[in-house]
Amino acid sequence: MTAQEPGKAQNVTRDTLISEIEEKSRQTPAELLKDVKRTLDRSKDVKLQEAKAVSTELKTSCSIPGMVEMLRKFTGPVAATRSPG
């Protein structure tokens, strides 16, 4: 099984569930209530892919040579002035 197959299977399962829900939305309330438990049980069986861990630390990266030094020239206190006009 390739790495892409689980995602495809999940998409097919999701699409199947969506189709079933759309069909059920056209049923009468009495018909809908007859099959609620089975639908809920099946939806619990669907396994979602786990999200990849993402670092919350900020990183500074600059791929333009000399850019960091150039930007450092502009750091420092900023005075707010108002021009007449």
C-alpha atoms as one frame of an Amber mdcrd trajectory, in Angstrom:
protein
   0.000   0.000   0.000   1.435   3.396  -0.948   1.378   6.493   1.234  -1.336
   8.046  -0.935  -3.777   5.124  -0.728  -4.960   5.779   2.866  -5.858   9.355
   1.906  -7.750   8.149  -1.154  -9.627   5.585   0.929 -10.490   8.276   3.444
 -11.782  10.534   0.654 -13.952   7.721  -0.719 -15.318   6.994   2.752 -15.978
  10.688   3.337 -17.678  11.042  -0.042 -19.827   7.987   0.686 -20.894   9.437
   4.031 -21.701  12.785   2.410 -23.844  11.046  -0.227 -25.709   9.110   2.445
 -26.327  12.258   4.472 -27.646  14.042   1.388 -30.026  11.131   0.719 -31.182
  11.124   4.321 -31.859  14.855   4.217 -34.613  14.091   1.694 -36.295  11.521
   3.976 -39.255  12.171   6.230 -38.456  12.613   9.931 -39.852   9.158  10.751
 -37.684   7.479   8.093 -34.650   9.432   9.216 -34.977   8.399  12.865 -35.089
   4.692  11.973 -31.455   4.597  10.861 -29.734   7.222  13.026 -27.893   4.782
  15.297 -26.351   2.832  12.403 -25.177   6.047  10.741 -23.635   7.350  13.968
 -21.871   4.055  14.631 -20.392   3.996  11.141 -19.243   7.620  11.333 -17.331
   6.838  14.547 -15.402   4.137  12.669 -13.929   6.660  10.221 -10.317   7.335
  11.112  -9.040  10.827  10.456  -5.436  11.460   9.530  -3.395  12.894  12.358
  -2.058  16.390  11.852   1.691  16.805  11.668   3.351  18.509  14.606   4.303
  22.096  13.862   6.864  24.054  15.836   5.441  27.081  17.610   8.850  28.736
  17.860   9.520  31.637  15.554  12.453  31.240  13.232  14.371  33.917  11.402
  15.588  33.006   7.971  16.855  35.212   5.221  17.914  33.835   1.871  19.140
  37.141   0.421  22.826  37.689   1.238  23.395  40.913   3.142  19.681  41.502
   3.822  19.976  40.934   7.574  22.812  43.448   7.870  20.923  45.982   5.763
  17.784  45.611   7.894  19.782  45.997  11.106  20.766  49.506   9.972  17.106
  50.475  10.153  16.371  49.067  13.608  16.290  51.392  16.543  14.010  53.917
  18.184  11.446  55.556  15.961  10.228  59.075  16.649   6.750  59.961  15.491
   6.680  63.373  13.898   3.786  65.165  12.381   4.293  67.245   9.317   2.194
  70.393   8.988  -0.454  70.139   6.370
